[in-house]
């Protein structure tokens, strides 16, 4: 069932979303060669918990052990931070973050270059961010979930990249994952119609090669089947009569 949020609830989600956005800003400033993904996770958790009442959404969600999902290069999503994972020059690192505050969640992701990266890696990140912007732009009252997916797909595949099918965006609010599912592909005017008060996480996961995926032995980390790069950008968006309201945007964060 799709739950519509009151204006008060949307404002609460925006407060959580600001912390998410600021956490991703912190990650952009922090990422550099030689750090471990555990270093990033510890910094993010400390920052989130420095805000009264705020806690990481991911920690303990379905048994996930950490504050952030950190996925490097061919890893699409759900990478587990570790002292053994050292950031290397030329890699790209996707950082996914959620915050729970006052009974409500917000969720966003960004992909960050580690030092200088290849032109193709840079183009993948740019196009993925552009596909997110297109998806957000389609998140308007009267449109449908399919309009969002179609907008994302058109940008990504138009640039020659793959769109992951097995993983999708989602409704979000009092529960981290709510209805509806929000695929990054689709046809206009298909799926649930967008109504004021809906809150959704739009999160393109775009690949350099095949869109097919596999899950590693840790049962969390999802990677590309061909070992090529993947990028992930995400915002939590409220559907309003005045257009889409991005609840997780703070400067240059997830889009």
C-alpha positions as CSV (number, residue, x, y, z in Angstrom):
1,X,0.0,0.0,0.0
2,X,1.3,3.5,-0.9
3,X,1.2,5.8,2.1
4,X,0.8,9.6,1.6
5,X,2.8,11.8,3.9
6,X,1.4,14.9,5.6
7,X,3.2,18.2,5.2
8,X,4.6,17.8,8.8
9,X,6.0,14.3,7.9
10,X,7.6,15.7,4.7
11,X,9.3,18.4,6.8
12,X,10.6,15.7,9.1
13,X,11.9,13.7,6.2
14,X,13.6,16.9,4.9
15,X,15.4,17.3,8.2
16,X,16.6,13.7,7.9
17,X,17.4,14.3,4.3
18,X,19.6,17.3,5.1
19,X,21.7,15.1,7.4
20,X,22.0,12.6,4.6
21,X,23.1,15.2,2.1
22,X,25.6,16.7,4.5
23,X,27.0,13.2,5.2
24,X,27.5,12.7,1.5
25,X,29.2,16.1,1.3
26,X,31.5,15.0,4.0
27,X,32.3,11.8,2.1
28,X,33.1,13.9,-1.0
29,X,35.6,15.9,1.0
30,X,37.1,12.8,2.7
31,X,37.5,10.3,-0.1
32,X,41.2,10.0,-1.1
33,X,43.6,7.2,-2.0
34,X,44.8,5.2,1.0
35,X,41.8,5.4,3.1
36,X,39.7,2.3,3.9
37,X,36.0,2.0,3.5
38,X,35.8,1.5,7.2
39,X,37.4,4.9,7.7
40,X,34.6,6.5,5.7
41,X,31.9,4.5,7.6
42,X,33.2,5.6,11.0
43,X,33.3,9.2,9.9
44,X,29.8,9.0,8.6
45,X,28.4,7.3,11.7
46,X,30.0,9.9,14.0
47,X,28.6,12.7,11.9
48,X,25.1,11.3,11.7
49,X,24.9,10.6,15.5
50,X,26.2,14.1,16.2
51,X,22.7,15.3,15.3
52,X,20.3,14.8,18.3
53,X,17.9,11.9,17.6
54,X,19.5,10.9,14.3
55,X,20.6,7.4,13.7
56,X,21.9,5.5,10.6
57,X,19.0,3.8,8.8
58,X,21.2,1.0,7.4
59,X,22.8,-0.2,10.5
60,X,20.9,-3.4,11.5
61,X,18.5,-3.0,8.6
62,X,17.9,-6.7,7.5
63,X,21.0,-7.4,9.4
64,X,23.3,-5.1,7.5
65,X,26.3,-4.4,9.8
66,X,27.4,-0.8,8.9
67,X,26.3,2.8,8.5
68,X,27.0,3.1,4.8
69,X,26.9,0.9,1.8
70,X,30.2,1.6,0.0
71,X,30.7,0.0,-3.4
72,X,33.9,0.3,-5.5
73,X,34.3,0.1,-9.3
74,X,32.3,-3.0,-10.5
75,X,30.3,-3.1,-7.2
76,X,26.9,-1.8,-7.9
77,X,25.4,-1.6,-4.3
78,X,25.5,-2.9,-0.8
79,X,29.3,-3.1,-0.4
80,X,30.2,-3.7,3.3
81,X,32.7,-1.2,4.7
82,X,35.9,-2.9,5.9
83,X,39.4,-2.2,7.0
84,X,40.6,-4.5,4.2
85,X,39.1,-2.3,1.5
86,X,41.6,0.4,0.6
87,X,40.7,3.1,-1.8
88,X,43.0,3.3,-4.9
89,X,43.7,6.1,-7.2
90,X,41.5,5.9,-10.3
91,X,38.7,4.0,-8.7
92,X,35.1,5.3,-8.3
93,X,33.3,4.7,-5.1
94,X,29.5,4.7,-4.6
95,X,28.3,5.8,-1.2
96,X,24.7,5.1,-0.1
97,X,23.4,6.6,3.1
98,X,20.2,6.6,5.1
99,X,19.2,8.5,8.2
100,X,16.3,7.9,10.6
101,X,15.0,10.9,12.5
102,X,11.7,11.5,14.3
103,X,10.3,8.3,13.1
104,X,11.0,8.8,9.4
105,X,13.8,7.9,6.9
106,X,15.6,9.6,4.1
107,X,18.0,8.0,1.6
108,X,20.5,9.2,-1.0
109,X,23.6,8.0,-2.8
110,X,26.5,9.5,-4.8
111,X,29.5,8.2,-6.7
112,X,32.8,9.8,-6.0
113,X,36.1,9.7,-7.9
114,X,39.2,8.6,-6.0
115,X,41.8,11.0,-7.3
116,X,42.1,11.2,-11.1
117,X,39.8,8.8,-13.0
118,X,39.5,7.8,-16.6
119,X,37.4,9.8,-19.0
120,X,35.0,6.9,-19.4
121,X,34.6,6.6,-15.6
122,X,34.0,10.3,-15.4
123,X,31.4,10.1,-18.2
124,X,29.6,7.2,-16.5
125,X,29.3,9.3,-13.3
126,X,28.1,12.3,-15.2
127,X,25.5,10.4,-17.2
128,X,24.2,8.6,-14.1
129,X,23.8,11.9,-12.3
130,X,22.0,13.3,-15.4
131,X,19.7,10.2,-15.5
132,X,18.8,10.9,-11.8
133,X,18.0,14.5,-12.6
134,X,15.8,13.3,-15.5
135,X,14.0,10.9,-13.2
136,X,13.4,13.6,-10.6
137,X,12.1,15.9,-13.3
138,X,9.5,13.3,-14.2
139,X,8.3,12.9,-10.6
140,X,5.3,15.2,-11.0
141,X,1.7,14.9,-10.0
142,X,-0.3,13.2,-12.7
143,X,2.7,11.3,-14.1
144,X,3.3,7.7,-13.4
145,X,6.1,5.6,-11.9
146,X,6.8,4.5,-15.5
147,X,7.5,8.1,-16.5
148,X,10.3,8.2,-14.0
149,X,11.9,5.0,-15.2
150,X,11.5,5.9,-18.8
151,X,13.3,9.3,-18.2
152,X,16.2,7.5,-16.4
153,X,16.5,4.8,-19.1
154,X,16.4,7.3,-22.0
155,X,19.3,9.2,-20.7
156,X,21.5,6.2,-19.6
157,X,20.9,4.0,-22.6
158,X,21.1,7.0,-24.9
159,X,24.6,7.4,-23.8
160,X,25.4,3.7,-24.4
161,X,25.3,2.5,-20.8
162,X,23.3,-0.3,-19.1
163,X,20.4,0.1,-16.7
164,X,20.3,-2.5,-13.9
165,X,16.9,-4.2,-13.8
166,X,17.2,-6.4,-10.7
167,X,17.5,-3.5,-8.3
168,X,15.0,-0.6,-8.1
169,X,14.1,2.5,-6.2
170,X,11.4,2.5,-3.6
171,X,8.8,4.4,-1.5
172,X,10.2,5.6,1.8
173,X,8.9,7.0,5.0
174,X,8.1,5.4,8.4
175,X,9.7,2.3,6.9
176,X,12.8,2.4,4.9
177,X,11.4,0.4,2.0
178,X,7.7,1.1,1.2
179,X,5.5,0.8,-1.9
180,X,5.8,1.6,-4.7
181,X,8.9,0.1,-6.4
182,X,10.6,2.6,-8.6
183,X,12.4,0.9,-11.5
184,X,15.0,2.8,-13.6
185,X,13.3,1.6,-16.8
186,X,9.8,1.6,-18.1
187,X,7.1,3.1,-20.3
188,X,5.3,6.4,-19.9
189,X,1.9,6.4,-18.2
190,X,2.5,2.9,-16.7
191,X,2.5,2.0,-13.1
192,X,1.0,3.8,-10.1
193,X,0.1,7.4,-10.7
194,X,2.0,10.0,-8.7
195,X,0.0,11.9,-6.1
196,X,0.8,14.7,-3.7
197,X,2.3,13.3,-0.5
198,X,4.1,10.4,-2.0
199,X,7.7,10.1,-1.0
200,X,10.1,8.0,-3.1
201,X,13.7,7.2,-3.5
202,X,14.8,7.5,-7.1
203,X,18.2,5.7,-7.6
204,X,19.7,5.0,-11.0
205,X,22.3,2.2,-11.0
206,X,24.0,2.5,-14.3
207,X,26.7,0.2,-15.8
208,X,29.5,0.6,-18.2
209,X,28.7,-2.7,-19.8
210,X,26.1,-5.4,-19.2
211,X,23.3,-4.5,-16.9
212,X,23.2,-8.0,-15.5
213,X,24.3,-8.6,-11.8
214,X,25.5,-11.2,-9.4
215,X,25.8,-11.2,-5.6
216,X,29.0,-12.1,-3.9
217,X,29.6,-14.7,-1.2
218,X,29.0,-12.1,1.5
219,X,25.4,-12.2,0.4
220,X,25.3,-8.4,0.3
221,X,27.6,-7.0,-2.4
222,X,26.0,-6.8,-5.8
223,X,28.5,-6.6,-8.8
224,X,28.3,-6.4,-12.6
225,X,28.6,-9.8,-14.2
226,X,31.3,-8.5,-16.6
227,X,33.4,-6.7,-14.1
228,X,32.9,-3.3,-15.7
229,X,32.2,-0.1,-13.7
230,X,28.9,0.9,-12.2
231,X,27.7,4.2,-10.7
232,X,24.9,4.9,-8.3
233,X,23.2,8.3,-7.6
234,X,20.0,8.7,-5.5
235,X,17.7,11.3,-4.0
236,X,14.6,11.1,-1.8
237,X,11.9,13.0,-3.5
238,X,8.5,14.3,-2.3
239,X,5.7,14.6,-4.9
240,X,4.0,18.0,-4.4
241,X,1.5,20.1,-6.2
242,X,4.4,22.5,-6.9
243,X,6.6,19.8,-8.5
244,X,9.1,17.4,-7.2
245,X,10.8,18.4,-3.9
246,X,14.2,16.8,-3.4
247,X,14.6,16.2,0.3
248,X,18.3,15.1,0.3
249,X,19.9,17.8,-1.8
250,X,22.6,19.9,0.0
251,X,24.9,21.6,-2.5
252,X,26.7,19.1,-4.6
253,X,25.7,15.8,-3.0
254,X,23.7,13.1,-4.7
255,X,23.0,14.8,-8.0
